[in-house]
Amino acid sequence: MSRLGDIVPKVRSKNAGPFWLTIDIFCGTPEMFRRVSEGLKTEAVVKLLQADATLLKRFDIDSLNVVKFSIPRPQIQGTRLDRDMHGASFAALVAEMEI
C-alpha cells in the first residue's frame, strides 16, 4: 500500500463557493487514474472527512485523469467557526490516505 500523495502528481482542495469544498486528485496517467479510481473507496473518504455519505459527490473524470470529490463545507466559509477559509487543509488529509 502507498500513500496517495506519494503516487499522484497533485492532491488539491479548495472552495467551490461558500457552502461546498472540492478535492481534486490529479493522477497524471491513465494507468494511475485506473489505480486510484479502483483503489480509493468513497466510504473511506466519507469516514476520513466525516462527511455525510448522502451529500458527498464523486466524479471520476477519465478524460482528465482526475478523481474529484465535492462535499458540503463543515462550516459556511467566513463564519466565526470556519477554521479553513480557503478549504486547502482537506488535501493534506486525503493525500495521507493509503491506497
Secondary structure, 3 states (H helix, E strand, C coil): CCEHHHHCCEEEEEECCCCEEEEEEECCCHHHHHHHHHHCCHHHHHHHHCCCCCCCEEEEECCCCEEEEEEECCCCCCCCCCCCCCCCHHHHHHHCCEC
